Amino acid sequence: MIKISILYPNTPNSRFDMAYYLEQHIPLSISLLSAHPDFQSVSVEQGLSGVMPGSPPTYSVMCHFLFTSIESFIAAFMPHAAQLQADIANYTDVEPIIQFNQVLVSQ
């Protein structure tokens, strides 16, 4: 199993429209990427705090897609890459960090 993590750093003075992200961008992403047979799931998390209570989180938002392989994700994403990437400006001015991870333990 492969987890694709899209991480939005918590940058001072940055803009992130959570309502747009949850009501528009994520449903669009799900509708496009879940059409691929190797799509497993997606989760979205909002950062609340760093390690010290009240300290700012490292990431304001994290989105995680599960696919069976990197190749499956790329096959699902590439036909829609321009559309999904163009939509980023509608909800944030933060440059996302993308990381591919191999899931070793999941319960």
URNORBEL-V673622 format. One record per residue. N is the residue number from 1. RES is the residue in three letters. PHI is phi in whole degrees, 0 to 359 (999 if undefined). Layout:
n=<N	N>
res=<RES	RES>
phi=<PHI	PHI>
This chain:
n=<1	2	3	4	5	6	7	8	9	10	11	12	13	14	15	16	17	18	19	20	21	22	23	24	25	26	27	28	29	30	31	32	33	34	35	36	37	38	39	40	41	42	43	44	45	46	47	48	49	50	51	52	53	54	55	56	57	58	59	60	61	62	63	64	65	66	67	68	69	70	71	72	73	74	75	76	77	78	79	80	81	82	83	84	85	86	87	88	89	90	91	92	93	94	95	96	97	98	99	100	101	102	103	104	105	106	107>
res=<MET	ILE	LYS	ILE	SER	ILE	LEU	TYR	PRO	ASN	THR	PRO	ASN	SER	ARG	PHE	ASP	MET	ALA	TYR	TYR	LEU	GLU	GLN	HIS	ILE	PRO	LEU	SER	ILE	SER	LEU	LEU	SER	ALA	HIS	PRO	ASP	PHE	GLN	SER	VAL	SER	VAL	GLU	GLN	GLY	LEU	SER	GLY	VAL	MET	PRO	GLY	SER	PRO	PRO	THR	TYR	SER	VAL	MET	CYS	HIS	PHE	LEU	PHE	THR	SER	ILE	GLU	SER	PHE	ILE	ALA	ALA	PHE	MET	PRO	HIS	ALA	ALA	GLN	LEU	GLN	ALA	ASP	ILE	ALA	ASN	TYR	THR	ASP	VAL	GLU	PRO	ILE	ILE	GLN	PHE	ASN	GLN	VAL	LEU	VAL	SER	GLN>
phi=<999	241	251	259	257	246	248	252	302	279	260	305	65	273	244	214	269	297	299	297	302	283	266	240	292	295	301	297	301	296	297	280	280	287	292	283	295	266	294	250	190	217	222	234	230	252	292	252	197	278	297	270	308	87	281	289	289	294	239	284	215	227	237	230	256	252	226	284	201	298	299	295	298	299	297	284	278	303	296	241	304	298	296	292	290	295	285	304	299	285	233	203	249	269	281	288	257	244	223	263	229	269	280	258	222	207	239>
